[in-house]
Amino acid sequence: MENVVGDRVLIAVQAVNISRLSTHPVPTVPGTLIVVAGAGPKDSNGAGKSSFIASITALLGDEQWRFASGAKAVSELLFNAELASGAGGRQWASAGHGYIVGVFAPPGMNGFPADDAPQAPAPALGGGDADELLLVDSGEAGGELFEVPDTSGGALTVWLRVNQEAPHLEIRWREGVHLAASPSEAERVARADEIWASLPKSAGKRDVVARDLTKALYGDRVRCVSFLSTSVRSKVATNLLSQPLNEISPERVFEAIAALTGLDAELEQEREARRDEHAKRVRAAQAGERLAEFEAESKALLATFDRRDQARVRLADALRCWRGRQARKLADAAAKDDALAAELGRHRAAGEAAGEAIALVRAEIGTLREDTLDRQVSEARKELAALQARAAKLDADRAVADNSADELRGRIPALEQSRRFADGRDVPAAERELREARLRLNEALKALGVADQEAASAQAALDDAEGGPAAAQLNALAAAGVGATGLLDALDVAEQARGGPVGQAAGARGWPHEHAVIVDAARLGEAAEALAGLPGSVLVSAAGVSVVGAFEGVATGREARIKAAEQRLHRAKDAQETAAQAVRDAEEAVAEAQRRLDGAQAGVRLAEVEARLAERRARLTELNAAVEELAPKVAEAERLAGALDFRARTRDMEIERLEGRRQRHESERAQARDQEAKVAAEREALRLDALAADWGGTAESARQWLEALPEEERPRTADEWWRVAERHFDQALRDTFPEKDAEIPEELAFLLNERGGSTAREQATFSAVCGALASYLRAQEEYERHQRRQIEAQLGSRQRDLSAAARGAEEAAQSTAVHRAALTAAIRARLTRVAEEFDKLDTSYGGYGATLEFPVPPAPADPEQRWQWRVTPKWRRGEGQGFVPYNRRANTALMDEKAVKLVCAAAIASSGGGHLCLVLDELGRNLGKEHRREAVALFRRIGETYGITVIGALQDDMEPYAIDACGQYVKLRRSSDAMPYNEPPVIVGHDQHAERVRALAAYVERAAT
């Protein structure tokens, strides 16, 4: 049975033991936008939105669940107590199975009038007839929620049983409306098991399982495409609405379109075909490898057999060469023995002649060695050494005296220059003049100090006269802002009147004097307050005189005081300059006296230096005379010592020459004796008897065997015969046992170990090891002939297997190429259809046209790699403009609008002209606030225009935008984490769909009471 649902559309869904979802039936309005909101304990999270829409996709056969593989992921939707909040893990048990129930009805069945309500038909959604309306059952007909009197072409209820263990999905169905209705959640769960048991098995004696779900329910038509979140699905297709479209790569855009249009399964089939082709090619390659391996093995084995045949030949050559070596050794040894006998006589005669020469040389050496000349040489050398030591001492004393005289002469010019400053004075007179000059300097310094003090005093008096007697009082009043004038500054007493009454009155006790100031009578109080810190101040005003304290001196006439102070300062400065000039003159006199004293002292030192210089000159004269007297004696001693040394050296050279001759003769005698012994040892080492025994004959027979050899072999030496024999044997051994770890017979292995280490041991064991190897090769001949026959038979069989495997691989490659060509055409046709629908939607809803660019990529070489296509959406940004790729910079609203249109275009293209359900998780999550409402409204318009049911789960921030723009609003509720299951959902139908939703809600409420 196929396509039992047919053209019916989903109008109601019920979930039992699916996540936290309530068991209340949820009506769905086909052909519009249905938004699913949530109200969890804190926000919309935890209300089960993703599980609700995921169960709908499983019911509608979304291929992303991989039904062909058993759809094990659907079992993850079952209620899990461990995931329940609060104490759910202890109070509740995880569900071992659950149900997803869907009611499908013809597009015209759009109302559910209740039993106790007037039997007027509800407003039709699709323009259906009245007899197509579903009637509400009272609940007495087997617990069914709805029942259709005429089941032909009416409603159909499909039950999906979700099991924790395999089979994970089982499907049953029945005509009519059959939902679990009971007052409580637990009773509805139990009622669901009863209804399932009463439903007929969909495949005769068994139920339809996951792999046959889409074929049995929907035939070859695609009824659902979806974007689900990672919380529900382990593998998630790229959601074109979850992020800005221009951030999604062309590869992921194709993956999203493939998921929406059902191309995933076809691409998987293409990959399976490539896997099959790869497997057959691998089998063909393995057959070829096995054949090549066997050929290599057999070739190696045959090569081994051939090598052993060659080893037999080489072993015979080795034995022949060994025989040649023995003959050559015996013949060469006999010839060498004759030569050694003659050489032995020559060495004995040479030794005797060397002994006689040694005796003559020793007699001459004894005559030359006598001790008189050695004593004369020793005495002459001692005398010469004494004279040379005396002469060296005189030269050293003369050098010291000469250096001292040079030093004294160098000091004389400076002393003479200093002596000129004495001006004829001696040291006492110069010292006396220096003391007198220093006394005069001290007196001048004292006079200068007195003059400096007087100048400072005169300067201070001038400063006081210029500042005024009441300067402090005037400054204090000026700071306080009070105008004032010094009293004495205002009086000018003539010089001739200073002794008169005015001058006397100025010096009288109680009279205001230099600290008195004149102020305005109106500001007398302010002035007194300003001068409070200067006791003794006197204030004079029109109101009277205010005396603050008393004064000590009298001064009148400011200009007179200043003039007198200036004259005093001039006199003091003149005296100061005179005193300073006197100090400078005294300092120059002291310096001159000091120079005279230094000159007088330099004259004394000059006399001392001249006396010492005269002494050094006398000493030099004495030393020069002694040196001249000693020089002839030293020369004579040197001559005598040289003559004696020459005679001694001549004698020693003659003795040395004779000693060299003696040593040469002794060396010749020793060499003759060594050569004699060596020749005798060589004759002994020839071992002629042993060589004759090894050869098995005499030396003459050996010579005759060698002379009978070919011309090219006749000149070979014994070593050459040995090297050739050893080379033949080594090659024979390698041909017999080519591998390093080959198994060698025990006797042969022992002999090979014994012969290692030296050439002598190898030669001693050569005959034995050749015999052991020859014995082994004789034993292997029959086995090798049998193996050659078996190898020829195996090669024919394996070549036939390889030919068959190669034909199978070629056929698989042709099949894969045909399938890939057909799939390429199908993908291009499907993407072309999507591009056409994309263009229609864009031009219909405010755009200027859009398309898709999808070049055909080469198939991957890896059989496990998915065939990766690239899809590049493009659209026009203005009338008559060219297409612009989607990843160019554009405003967010435009990107979101194009993403919505592309998703709807893919859904329309995958529907095949029938009804389609587009399920979206996190609807509008990426949309900006300013255009969310427009995007949601676009979904609704496209759904109603093309008959697509768009079901979208959304977050809290999208709810205000979607609630007014959707065709149906479903809100899942769970108020507390302590509640394992949801509360009854809130369902709101808008516009013409409201009556059907309201009728179903009324029945569910009545059935639950």
Number of C-alpha atoms within 10 A of each C-alpha: 10 14 15 17 23 18 15 21 27 28 21 21 23 23 29 29 25 27 27 29 26 24 30 25 23 21 24 26 25 28 26 25 31 28 25 29 28 25 23 18 16 12 13 21 17 23 26 26 27 26 26 24 22 25 24 23 24 24 23 21 24 24 23 24 20 18 22 14 10 17 22 19 19 23 22 19 24 24 24 20 19 14 13 22 14 14 14 18 15 10 10 14 12 17 19 14 20 24 25 22 27 29 28 24 27 21 22 19 26 27 26 24 23 20 12 8 9 8 11 10 18 20 16 20 17 13 11 15 12 16 13 22 22 25 20 22 20 17 15 8 11 10 18 19 24 25 22 19 12 13 13 10 15 23 28 27 22 25 25 25 22 29 21 19 11 13 15 21 27 22 26 22 23 18 21 25 27 28 28 25 24 23 13 12 19 13 13 19 19 13 18 27 16 14 16 19 11 10 14 14 17 17 13 8 8 12 15 21 24 27 16 18 23 24 17 20 24 19 17 12 20 24 26 28 29 29 27 25 20 12 9 18 19 11 12 16 20 21 24 24 24 20 17 16 23 20 10 16 14 20 14 18 23 21 22 23 28 24 25 30 27 22 22 19 16 16 19 13 15 23 22 16 20 26 18 18 23 20 15 21 20 16 17 22 17 15 21 19 15 17 21 17 13 17 17 14 14 19 14 12 17 17 14 18 21 14 21 24 18 15 25 20 13 22 26 17 19 27 19 14 21 22 17 25 23 20 30 26 21 29 22 17 18 19 11 14 20 11 12 16 14 11 15 18 11 13 20 16 12 15 22 14 13 19 16 11 15 19 12 12 19 15 10 14 16 10 9 12 12 8 8 8 14 13 9 15 19 13 11 19 17 12 14 19 14 13 17 17 11 13 18 13 12 16 16 12 14 20 14 14 20 15 13 16 20 13 13 17 13 11 14 16 11 11 21 15 12 19 24 16 19 23 13 13 15 16 18 12 15 23 17 12 17 20 13 13 20 17 12 17 19 14 14 21 18 13 17 21 14 14 22 19 13 19 21 14 16 22 19 14 19 20 14 16 22 16 13 21 23 21 17 15 24 22 14 17 21 14 10 14 12 17 15 19 18 23 21 24 18 12 12 12 16 14 11 8 11 14 11 12 10 14 18 12 16 19 18 12 11 12 16 25 26 23 27 28 28 21 21 17 15 11 12 21 10 13 25 18 11 18 21 12 11 15 11 16 24 27 26 21 16 11 11 10 17 15 18 16 14 16 17 9 9 18 19 23 17 19 14 16 17 19 14 14 21 18 12 18 21 14 14 21 18 13 18 21 14 14 21 19 13 18 21 14 14 21 19 13 19 20 14 18 24 20 20 26 26 20 26 26 19 23 19 14 16 19 12 11 17 15 11 13 17 12 12 19 14 11 14 18 11 11 18 13 10 14 17 11 12 15 13 11 13 18 13 12 19 18 13 15 19 15 12 17 19 12 13 15 11 11 15 14 11 14 20 13 14 18 17 13 16 21 14 15 21 17 14 19 22 15 15 21 18 14 18 21 15 14 20 16 11 14 19 11 11 17 14 20 12 11 21 20 12 13 20 13 13 17 23 12 16 21 15 12 15 19 13 10 12 9 9 7 14 14 13 15 16 20 12 16 23 20 16 19 25 21 16 21 24 16 19 27 19 16 21 24 17 14 9 7 7 9 9 14 11 10 13 18 14 12 17 16 10 14 17 12 9 8 9 11 12 18 14 12 15 20 13 14 21 19 13 16 22 15 12 15 15 11 10 13 13 9 10 17 11 10 14 14 10 11 17 11 10 14 15 11 11 17 15 12 15 20 13 12 20 19 14 17 21 15 14 21 19 13 16 21 17 12 17 20 12 13 17 16 13 14 20 15 12 20 25 17 18 25 23 19 22 30 23 18 22 22 13 12 15 9 19 19 24 26 24 23 15 18 11 14 11 9 17 13 10 12 18 12 12 15 16 16 19 18 20 18 25 22 21 17 16 11 9 9 11 13 17 16 17 20 17 9 10 11 8 17 18 13 19 26 24 25 24 21 23 27 25 25 25 27 30 27 23 27 23 14 12 17 23 28 29 25 25 26 25 21 24 28 16 16 22 14 12 11 17 22 21 16 25 25 19 20 26 24 20 24 25 17 11 18 20 27 27 29 30 26 27 23 19 13 12 21 20 11 20 28 20 14 22 26 29 27 23 22 18 24 25 27 16 16 16 13 16 24 23 22 19 18 21 15 19 20 20 17 9 12 22 18 20 25 23 18 19 22 21 15 21 18 13 13 15 14 8
